[in-house]
Amino acid sequence: MATLHERQLYRERVLTALYEATEGNRLLGITGRKLRNDLRIPEEDLAAACTYLTGEGLISVDWEPGNTPAMVSLTHQGILRMEAEEQERG
């Protein structure tokens, strides 16, 4: 089981990877398999991060059987959050 710090880190990494890969386009997404492989996040922790971020309204997920993310994309709220963070960084 991931620690609180690890869970928070996984969530941020998922959001960042989605934003960078899709360039803020809601119509694009990433497969769960690609996210897991690229970010090296354990499958159960990726599912937990995606569930949390979906609950916050930041991403949408199409699920495969067994709680595995099939396709993950940013929502409008997710894009707004990532754009605000990008603006803060300059």
N, C-alpha and C positions, 0 to 999 in steps of 0.2 A: 504494500500500500504506500502510495506516495505521501510525502509530508506536505504540509500546507504550502511551504515555500516552493516545492516541486510542482504542486498543482497549479499555483499561480504562474510559475514560469512556463509550464506547458500551455496554459491558456494564452499567454502573451505570444508565445512562439507560433501557435496555430494562427492567431490573428495576423501577425506580421507576415507569415508565409503566405497566407491567403491574399493579403493586400498586395504584396510584392508580385506574386504570380499573376494576379488578375488585373493589376494596375487600377484597382478601385472599380472594376466593372462588375455590376451585379449579375450580369448574364453569364459570366464565366465562373468556373469553380475548379476544384482540385479533387482528385479521387482520395479517399481515405487511405488507400494503400500508399500513394505517393507521399502524402503527409507523414504517415508513419515511417516510411523508409527515409525520407529526406531529413526529418527531425529526430529520428531514432527515439521515438516515444513508444513505450510499451502499449500494446493494443488496448488493454483495459484502461490505461491512463488517457489514451487518445479519445476513447469513447466517453470517459468521464469529462474530459475537457470540452468535447463537442456538446455534450448534454448540458453542461453549465452555460456555455456560450449561447446555445440555442435558447435556454431559459432567460438569458439576459437580453435576447432579441438582437444579438450581434451577428449570428450566422444562421444559415439554414442547412439542414442535413437530410439527405436521402439515405435511409438506413438499409443495410443488408440484414438477413437473418443473423441472429446472434449478437445484436447490438454493435455491428461493425459499420462505421461510416462508409457509404458507397461513394457519395459525392457531397462535397462541402463547398458552400459559397457564402460570401458576405451579404448581409442585409443592408438596407439603406442606413440603419443606425450604426452598423459595423463600419461602413465606409466613412460616415461622419466622424466617428471616434478616431479612426486611423488617420484621417485627414487632419483632424485637430492636433493629434500627436505629432504628425509630420510638420505642421506649421509651427508648433512650439519649439521643435528642434532647429527650425530655420531652414 
